[in-house]
Amino acid sequence: MKIALKIRHCTFGLLTATALAAFVPGAPVQAQVTAFKQAVAETAARHDGVADFYRERVFEPIWTGDDDASRARRAAFLRAMTTSHLHGLPERRFDPKAILAMMQGQKSSRDLGKLEVELSIAFADFASALQTGILEPKRIDDGLVRKVPRRSPAEHLRGLTTQDPDVFFRSLVPPSPEYSRLMKAKFRMERQLSTGGWGATVPASSLKPGNSGKAVVALRDRLVRMGYMGRSASAEYDGTLQAAVRQFQEDHGLEADGVAGASTIKEVNIGVEERLEQIMVAMERERWLNFPEGLGKRHVKVNLTDFKAWIIDDDKVTFETRAVVGMNQSDRRTPEFSDEMERMVINPSWYVPRSIIVNEYLPALRSNPNSVGHLEITDARGRVVNRGNGFSQYSAQSFPFAMRQPPGPKNALGLVKFLFPNKYNIYLHDTPAKSLFSREVRAYSHGCIRLHKPQEFAHAILAPQVSNPKEYFERILRTGAETPVELDQHVPVHLMYRTAYTDVKGVMQYRNDVYGRDAKIWRALSAEGVTVGAVQG
């Protein structure tokens, strides 16, 4: 608060004592106006969005005037910049002192014109960072194919000049409840860091009920500091400790058996700094999802690190199921993007992707043309190919055929698939391989997302458009015929990747960085000047 008040005082005191308050005394007014506007035009020309805005205004100022509106914008901008650390943004990049320094020493109308544009450029950079993040996902990892909904500098500048400045800056912050909860979690972690974190790590590879000794005390003390149990002097791995371990496991995506095995001890020993990094990465990711229209009144979310999918209606989870996602291999990791589900297909065929045909099935066909007999091999006209001619003469480049698995209970896509057409050929679907859903880590697919309860998911998706979705689905299923069902209302689908997020009760959840993407994002944030620090006091 003291910093904000100081900056506010400087804003109103300094600016009236410099050339920002008026044009240069003694020179012809028209000449000063012309010089100012020429400087604005020349400086803005290097920045398309900013140039568009000033051309619309015939190069009139919004920052450097001596009117109340200009003063209010300057003050609001400086106040907003003092909050950059709260959002995990780089303080050295958004430094109000640097802006104040920029405002000083203006000696001519041309200087003032240049300053006018430099302030707009700095403002547009900050507004964009606060609203939709500072990183470009596709430059970090080839699986980050998400299109960030950036607004143009001209749009930000128009918003600033048509609204109360303080209200406008508040409107830039992502309005999602998740972002607010992540901000609070960040603050709590910073306070925890300022008091020494979670104390000593647990010096054991595993512990279980009935154990006692120093390692058990260390586990107990660490869980106390994390808030999973009350203080106790006991050195026994008793029922209270077991219950705390079980809750910790649930919050970290582990098997909740109350036994502190190797994976649990590993998670318990992760420090506050690393958890803070995860939260700040999650905040940047949440800014990438700050769409003008929101995520959708009804939408589907898949968290790749948690191996789960949800249907969300009016910000409430109305359906949840386990999921299997792409293997952690370069050509199989599930990408992250948003699209719209347009239809489902009941009793789907599986049209085998070219990469699977030539990399997995062609080698088998070359040695035995009758292998993979569950698949049809078809030519360019859709005719089934005679396997008797063999395939040894074909290479991965020259193989001219397609492959298809007809509908049926053993189909690789199961009994239903959900399509949101995209160039990555990713969709949600059923699977006959049900055993994978019982595993803690479920990264086994070629990239598409398999659902544990696909038919129930289909019923929930169909509910808004048919009176009895279960009966409707079952009737089509019984025909055995491949049947597309168009959705009356398309449903936004968001394939996300969060190693830190909050559950429906607002409790922080942490998951492993299965593809290593969050580590890359943190390195990129660090390179931009984002730091982890403690809150004092």
Secondary structure as the mmCIF struct_conf table of DSSP 4:
data_model
#
loop_
_struct_conf.conf_type_id
_struct_conf.id
_struct_conf.beg_label_comp_id
_struct_conf.beg_label_asym_id
_struct_conf.beg_label_seq_id
_struct_conf.end_label_comp_id
_struct_conf.end_label_asym_id
_struct_conf.end_label_seq_id
HELX_RH_AL_P HELX_RH_AL_P1 LYS A 2 LEU A 15
TURN_TY1_P TURN_TY1_P1 THR A 16 ALA A 17
BEND BEND1 THR A 18 THR A 18
TURN_TY1_P TURN_TY1_P2 ALA A 19 LEU A 20
BEND BEND2 ALA A 21 PHE A 23
HELX_LH_PP_P HELX_LH_PP_P1 VAL A 24 VAL A 24
TURN_TY1_P TURN_TY1_P3 PRO A 25 GLY A 26
BEND BEND3 ALA A 27 ALA A 27
HELX_RH_AL_P HELX_RH_AL_P2 VAL A 29 ALA A 44
TURN_TY1_P TURN_TY1_P4 ALA A 45 ARG A 46
BEND BEND4 HIS A 47 HIS A 47
HELX_RH_AL_P HELX_RH_AL_P3 ASP A 48 GLU A 56
TURN_TY1_P TURN_TY1_P5 ARG A 57 PHE A 59
BEND BEND5 ILE A 62 ASP A 67
HELX_RH_AL_P HELX_RH_AL_P4 ASP A 68 MET A 81
TURN_TY1_P TURN_TY1_P6 THR A 82 THR A 83
HELX_RH_3T_P HELX_RH_3T_P1 SER A 84 HIS A 87
TURN_TY1_P TURN_TY1_P7 GLY A 88 GLY A 88
TURN_TY1_P TURN_TY1_P8 GLU A 91 ARG A 93
BEND BEND6 PHE A 94 PHE A 94
HELX_RH_AL_P HELX_RH_AL_P5 PRO A 96 MET A 103
TURN_TY1_P TURN_TY1_P9 GLN A 104 GLY A 105
BEND BEND7 SER A 108 SER A 108
HELX_RH_AL_P HELX_RH_AL_P6 SER A 109 THR A 132
BEND BEND8 ILE A 134 ILE A 134
HELX_RH_3T_P HELX_RH_3T_P2 PRO A 137 ARG A 139
TURN_TY1_P TURN_TY1_P10 ILE A 140 ILE A 140
TURN_TY1_P TURN_TY1_P11 ASP A 142 GLY A 143
STRN STRN1 LEU A 144 LEU A 144
HELX_LH_PP_P HELX_LH_PP_P2 ARG A 150 SER A 152
HELX_RH_AL_P HELX_RH_AL_P7 PRO A 153 THR A 162
BEND BEND9 GLN A 163 GLN A 163
HELX_RH_AL_P HELX_RH_AL_P8 PRO A 165 LEU A 172
BEND BEND10 VAL A 173 VAL A 173
HELX_RH_AL_P HELX_RH_AL_P9 PRO A 177 SER A 194
TURN_TY1_P TURN_TY1_P12 THR A 195 TRP A 198
BEND BEND11 ALA A 200 ALA A 200
HELX_LH_PP_P HELX_LH_PP_P3 THR A 201 VAL A 202
BEND BEND12 SER A 205 SER A 205
STRN STRN2 LEU A 207 LEU A 207
TURN_TY1_P TURN_TY1_P13 PRO A 209 GLY A 210
STRN STRN3 SER A 212 SER A 212
BEND BEND13 GLY A 213 GLY A 213
HELX_RH_AL_P HELX_RH_AL_P10 LYS A 214 MET A 226
TURN_TY1_P TURN_TY1_P14 GLY A 227 GLY A 227
BEND BEND14 TYR A 228 MET A 229
STRN STRN4 GLU A 236 GLU A 236
HELX_RH_AL_P HELX_RH_AL_P11 GLY A 239 ASP A 251
TURN_TY1_P TURN_TY1_P15 HIS A 252 GLY A 253
BEND BEND15 LEU A 254 LEU A 254
BEND BEND16 ASP A 257 GLY A 258
STRN STRN5 ALA A 260 ALA A 260
HELX_RH_AL_P HELX_RH_AL_P12 ALA A 262 VAL A 268
TURN_TY1_P TURN_TY1_P16 ASN A 269 ASN A 269
HELX_RH_AL_P HELX_RH_AL_P13 VAL A 272 TRP A 288
TURN_TY1_P TURN_TY1_P17 LEU A 289 LEU A 289
TURN_TY1_P TURN_TY1_P18 PRO A 292 GLU A 293
BEND BEND17 LEU A 295 LEU A 295
BEND BEND18 LYS A 297 LYS A 297
STRN STRN6 ARG A 298 ASN A 303
TURN_TY1_P TURN_TY1_P19 LEU A 304 PHE A 307
STRN STRN7 LYS A 308 ASP A 313
TURN_TY1_P TURN_TY1_P20 ASP A 314 ASP A 315
STRN STRN8 LYS A 316 GLY A 326
BEND BEND19 ASN A 328 GLN A 329
TURN_TY1_P TURN_TY1_P21 SER A 330 ARG A 332
BEND BEND20 ARG A 333 ARG A 333
HELX_LH_PP_P HELX_LH_PP_P4 THR A 334 PRO A 335
STRN STRN9 GLU A 336 GLU A 336
STRN STRN10 SER A 338 ILE A 346
BEND BEND21 ASN A 347 ASN A 347
STRN STRN11 TRP A 350 TYR A 351
HELX_RH_AL_P HELX_RH_AL_P14 ARG A 354 ILE A 356
HELX_RH_PI_P HELX_RH_PI_P1 ILE A 357 TYR A 361
HELX_RH_AL_P HELX_RH_AL_P15 LEU A 362 SER A 367
TURN_TY1_P TURN_TY1_P22 PRO A 369 ASN A 370
BEND BEND22 SER A 371 VAL A 372
TURN_TY1_P TURN_TY1_P23 GLY A 373 HIS A 374
BEND BEND23 LEU A 375 LEU A 375
STRN STRN12 GLU A 376 THR A 378
TURN_TY1_P TURN_TY1_P24 ALA A 380 ARG A 381
BEND BEND24 GLY A 382 GLY A 382
HELX_LH_PP_P HELX_LH_PP_P5 ARG A 383 ARG A 383
STRN STRN13 VAL A 384 VAL A 384
HELX_LH_PP_P HELX_LH_PP_P6 VAL A 385 VAL A 385
HELX_RH_3T_P HELX_RH_3T_P3 ARG A 387 ASN A 389
BEND BEND25 PHE A 391 PHE A 391
TURN_TY1_P TURN_TY1_P25 SER A 392 GLN A 393
TURN_TY1_P TURN_TY1_P26 ALA A 396 SER A 398
STRN STRN14 ALA A 402 GLN A 405
BEND BEND26 PRO A 407 GLY A 408
TURN_TY1_P TURN_TY1_P27 PRO A 409 LYS A 410
TURN_TY1_P TURN_TY1_P28 ALA A 412 LEU A 415
STRN STRN15 VAL A 416 LEU A 419
TURN_TY1_P TURN_TY1_P29 LYS A 423 TYR A 424
STRN STRN16 LEU A 428 HIS A 429
BEND BEND27 PRO A 432 PRO A 432
HELX_RH_3T_P HELX_RH_3T_P4 LYS A 434 SER A 438
BEND BEND28 ARG A 439 VAL A 441
STRN STRN17 ALA A 443 SER A 445
BEND BEND29 HIS A 446 CYS A 448
STRN STRN18 ILE A 449 LEU A 451
BEND BEND30 HIS A 452 LYS A 453
HELX_RH_AL_P HELX_RH_AL_P16 PRO A 454 LEU A 462
TURN_TY1_P TURN_TY1_P30 ALA A 463 GLN A 465
BEND BEND31 SER A 467 SER A 467
HELX_RH_AL_P HELX_RH_AL_P17 PRO A 469 THR A 479
BEND BEND32 ALA A 481 ALA A 481
STRN STRN19 THR A 483 MET A 496
BEND BEND33 THR A 499 THR A 499
STRN STRN20 ALA A 500 THR A 502
TURN_TY1_P TURN_TY1_P31 VAL A 504 LYS A 505
BEND BEND34 GLY A 506 GLY A 506
STRN STRN21 MET A 508 TYR A 510
TURN_TY1_P TURN_TY1_P32 VAL A 514 TYR A 515
BEND BEND35 GLY A 516 GLY A 516
HELX_RH_AL_P HELX_RH_AL_P18 ARG A 517 ALA A 527
TURN_TY1_P TURN_TY1_P33 GLU A 528 GLY A 529
HELX_LH_PP_P HELX_LH_PP_P7 ALA A 534 GLN A 536
#
